[in-house]
């Protein structure tokens, strides 16, 4: 199954809260939403089930994005510890919310052993607390920083409970426009095949970039192209949740859904 949704509250339901946002997305035919803990974890284990029950009622899949200021390889030990706390607090909310995965940008400085050490600790905490939600490592949009697909391969092999979140706009930015053809997308899936073949969580947007760094997200209609990804998902029979991160949120998510449906029907 391929699910399509957005990050955060839909703009047609701004100011009305998570539950209203979920109901709106369901009403327009979308079936995923990434709950955004942008600056802090604003839900509690007591409040999260209410949103989870609304999502379950209409068949919408939830994920969580942990706070954006996480950096497990910071030169400041206090930042590393605060980052672990944010991730663990997000994981503790994910289960009562019914979210399958907690997504975050794990690191900036290229210190892979430091990152792995902290992720092992988080994995052990997840196991000890019997948390089901996965630890989702998002591919990041700045080439000079840690966060490529290759950076995560050993972690996915060796640290239980970790998963990769492919942000295709970030892949495109950090490779200076490297996603242009079907083969470019195929190369990513082939690289991941030894550690992951199905049940992907993804982000998608068009993107402006410069010198291997993401500048800003753009609406659908430019690069990277969405159609080759849709074709691969169909032909490889890949189950995926795709979170639209363009500035047009649900409007572009519905365009993506239409492309997926047309591709599955054989029109593309």
CORKA-V792413 format. One record per pair of residues at least 24 apart in sequence whose C-alpha atoms are under 6 Angstrom apart, sorted by the first residue. I is the first residue (numbers start at 1). J is the second residue. D is the distance in Angstrom with one decimal. If there is no record, write none. Layout:
# CORKA-V792413
i=I j=J d=D
i=I j=J d=D
This chain:
# CORKA-V792413
i=1 j=239 d=4.8
i=2 j=239 d=5.4
i=2 j=240 d=4.9
i=2 j=241 d=5.8
i=3 j=31 d=5.7
i=3 j=241 d=4.6
i=4 j=30 d=5.9
i=4 j=31 d=5.8
i=4 j=32 d=5.6
i=4 j=241 d=5.9
i=4 j=242 d=4.9
i=5 j=30 d=5.6
i=5 j=31 d=5.8
i=5 j=32 d=4.1
i=5 j=33 d=5.1
i=5 j=243 d=4.9
i=6 j=33 d=5.1
i=6 j=243 d=4.8
i=6 j=244 d=4.7
i=6 j=249 d=6.0
i=7 j=33 d=5.8
i=7 j=34 d=4.6
i=8 j=34 d=5.8
i=8 j=35 d=5.3
i=8 j=36 d=5.3
i=19 j=51 d=5.2
i=31 j=60 d=4.3
i=32 j=60 d=5.1
i=32 j=61 d=4.6
i=32 j=62 d=5.8
i=33 j=62 d=5.2
i=34 j=62 d=5.8
i=34 j=63 d=4.6
i=34 j=64 d=5.2
i=35 j=64 d=4.7
i=36 j=65 d=5.0
i=37 j=65 d=5.8
i=37 j=66 d=5.2
i=37 j=67 d=5.0
i=38 j=67 d=4.6
i=38 j=68 d=5.6
i=39 j=67 d=5.1
i=40 j=67 d=5.7
i=45 j=93 d=5.5
i=48 j=96 d=5.8
i=48 j=97 d=4.8
i=49 j=96 d=5.2
i=49 j=97 d=5.0
i=52 j=97 d=4.5
i=52 j=98 d=5.5
i=62 j=99 d=4.6
i=63 j=99 d=4.5
i=63 j=100 d=5.8
i=63 j=101 d=5.3
i=64 j=102 d=4.7
i=65 j=102 d=5.7
i=65 j=103 d=4.6
i=65 j=104 d=5.8
i=66 j=90 d=5.9
i=66 j=104 d=5.4
i=71 j=106 d=5.6
i=71 j=107 d=4.4
i=72 j=106 d=5.9
i=72 j=107 d=5.1
i=72 j=115 d=5.9
i=73 j=107 d=5.4
i=73 j=109 d=5.6
i=73 j=115 d=5.9
i=100 j=133 d=4.8
i=101 j=133 d=4.8
i=101 j=134 d=4.5
i=102 j=135 d=5.5
i=102 j=136 d=5.3
i=103 j=136 d=4.4
i=104 j=137 d=5.9
i=104 j=138 d=5.7
i=105 j=138 d=5.3
i=108 j=145 d=4.9
i=108 j=146 d=5.3
i=109 j=145 d=5.8
i=110 j=146 d=4.8
i=134 j=161 d=5.3
i=134 j=162 d=5.8
i=135 j=161 d=6.0
i=135 j=162 d=4.6
i=135 j=163 d=5.9
i=136 j=163 d=4.9
i=136 j=164 d=5.5
i=136 j=165 d=5.8
i=137 j=164 d=4.9
i=137 j=165 d=5.6
i=138 j=165 d=4.5
i=139 j=166 d=5.6
i=139 j=167 d=5.6
i=140 j=170 d=5.4
i=141 j=170 d=3.9
i=141 j=173 d=5.8
i=141 j=174 d=5.4
i=141 j=213 d=5.8
i=141 j=214 d=5.2
i=142 j=174 d=5.3
i=142 j=212 d=5.9
i=142 j=213 d=4.3
i=143 j=174 d=4.4
i=143 j=212 d=5.1
i=165 j=201 d=5.3
i=165 j=202 d=5.4
i=166 j=202 d=4.8
i=167 j=202 d=5.6
i=167 j=203 d=4.4
i=167 j=204 d=6.0
i=168 j=204 d=5.4
i=169 j=204 d=5.9
i=169 j=205 d=5.5
i=169 j=206 d=5.9
i=169 j=207 d=5.7
i=173 j=209 d=5.3
i=173 j=212 d=5.5
i=173 j=213 d=5.6
i=173 j=214 d=5.2
i=174 j=212 d=4.2
i=174 j=213 d=5.6
i=175 j=212 d=5.9
i=176 j=212 d=5.0
i=179 j=224 d=5.6
i=180 j=224 d=6.0
i=182 j=228 d=5.0
i=198 j=238 d=5.4
i=198 j=239 d=5.9
i=199 j=239 d=4.8
i=199 j=240 d=5.3
i=200 j=240 d=4.6
i=201 j=240 d=5.7
i=201 j=241 d=5.0
i=202 j=242 d=4.8
i=203 j=242 d=5.6
i=203 j=243 d=4.7
i=203 j=244 d=6.0
i=204 j=244 d=5.1
i=204 j=245 d=5.9
i=205 j=245 d=5.3
i=205 j=246 d=4.9
i=217 j=246 d=5.7
i=218 j=246 d=5.6
i=219 j=246 d=5.1
i=219 j=247 d=5.9
i=230 j=260 d=5.6
